[in-house]
Amino acid sequence: MKFSQSEYTIDKDYEMQLRNKVGAFRDATGTHDALHVTMITTYGVKQNSHSSIVQSQVKLDDLFMPSRE
């Protein structure tokens, strides 16, 4: 989970940290299933050359806005 006053920016170092975490999880669990990096943030993830590691995101509004159904 990340808190930021605006969209969260993933830089090169943080992208590597996420890749290392995925690798460590895969090693620890022995899973061969797909792993999806999901960010839970206040305002989402800013799109840049390092943000493609994130497959999905949950924003604050997703948690507290009433359903549109």
N, C-alpha and C positions, 0 to 999 in steps of 0.2 A: 504494500500500500504506500502511496506517495501523496504528500500534501504539498501544494504549490499555490501561489497567488494567481497563477495563470496556467496555461497548458504546460505540462511537464516535458522538458527537453531531455532526450536521451543522447548523451555524448559517446564518443568512442570508448572511453574507459568504462562507462556504465553498461554499454552493450556487451563488452567483454565479461563484465561481472555476471550479467544475465546468462551469457553462453556458458560460463563456468558453473553457475548454479544448475542449469539444465543438465550439464554433463555429470555433475556430482549427484544429482537426483537419479539420473539414469544408472550410474554406477552403483549407488546405494540400494536401489530397488531391483536392478536387473531387468527393468522393463524394456520391451521392444516396441511398445505402443507409442503412438504419436504424443508428444508433449506440446502443449499450447501455452505460450507466455501470455498471461492476462494481467493487465495493469488495472488496479482500482485506484482512481485518482479523483481529485476535486473537479478538474476541468478537462481532463483527457490528456492525450499525448500529442505533442507537436510533431507534425510530419517532417522528417528530414532523412538524411542518408543512413541514420542509425536506428530509426524507428520501425523498420521492417521486421525486426525481431519480435515485435508485439503482434500477436494474432488477433487479440480482442481486448476490449477495454470496457470497464464499468465506470461510469461517471457518477458524481454525487446526485445529479438529477435522476439518473436511472434508479437510484435507491429510494428517493423520496417523492417523486412525482406520481400522482395518481395514474392508474392504468387508463389507457385510451380506448379500452374495449367497451 
